[in-house]
Amino acid sequence: MTTTIEKRTITISLDPQDVPFEAYPTNGKEAWERLRIGNERFAQGDLVGFLGNLAAEMNPEARMSLTASQNPYAVVVTCADSRVAPELIFDEGMGFLFVIRVAGNVMDKTALGSIDYAVAHLKPCLLLIMGHQSCGAVKAALDCHGSESAQDNIGSIVAKVLPSVDRAKRCCTHDTDPAQENVFASAREIVEGSRVVEDHLLDGSLTIMTAEYYLDSGLVVEVKGQPPPPEHRHHHLREHLQFY
């Protein structure tokens, strides 16, 4: 197949001051808006804006400014899938996103520890858990017939995803997406397994959101479930938690 791409001459400045200014987010709403706008550039194929940001990041001064410290405004927990690269998807540069990637975006103590470190020491204002279309871990769980042992390394990932697949099947609606259920499961595990995250949600310094990345459109879309039920120990955080 031959694809013809229109030839264009694009002038890119290497001066970071020439890149359109975007205010640094100070809360979860602003952080999500910045991610959304960057993702829109990516999905629309805004080559000028995309390369402009990239050129600024390649400036030696920009790299040098990160040697002493980092100040990411968002933690992104997502899949290790090679097609899911948050810095590209959100058109962000070095130092802005603290990214944790593992197949199926499943949680364990190592992942939770990484989240705790970021939230406690780097003070981001947004924690985003992002699944994606055509996730191999979710597909493996859907196709699983007990052939994978949970003792195997791969089987341990499938075993973590299986409850989300079962929950989606029980709902029995066309709108029930196993990948979204898996995102919700990861978000619940984070909140229920991290006192650090819970404390920062309570004091209002952190917002938690769930989303799904669509490979075909390039868009990241926020997804919501239900708040925790009245009997749940996190019911007091119901305004912040939409994934039960």
Number of C-alpha atoms within 10 A of each C-alpha: 3 4 5 6 6 5 6 6 5 10 9 16 14 17 14 18 9 12 17 10 8 7 9 12 19 13 17 22 13 16 21 21 12 19 21 19 13 20 24 18 19 20 19 11 12 13 12 13 17 17 18 21 21 20 17 21 19 15 13 9 12 15 13 9 11 12 8 6 9 14 16 21 25 29 24 21 26 27 24 15 17 6 11 21 15 22 18 14 21 23 23 19 16 16 17 16 21 23 18 18 18 15 17 26 28 25 21 14 11 9 17 19 15 14 22 17 13 21 24 13 9 17 17 25 25 27 25 22 23 30 29 25 16 14 20 16 25 27 17 18 23 17 10 14 8 10 8 16 12 14 10 11 10 14 19 14 22 25 21 22 27 20 16 24 21 14 16 20 15 10 11 9 9 8 8 15 16 24 25 25 25 27 30 27 21 27 27 18 15 24 19 13 16 15 12 19 23 16 14 16 19 14 8 12 17 21 22 20 22 24 19 19 21 16 15 9 10 18 19 21 16 15 17 17 13 11 18 20 12 10 7 12 10 17 14 14 16 16 9 18 24 19 21 16
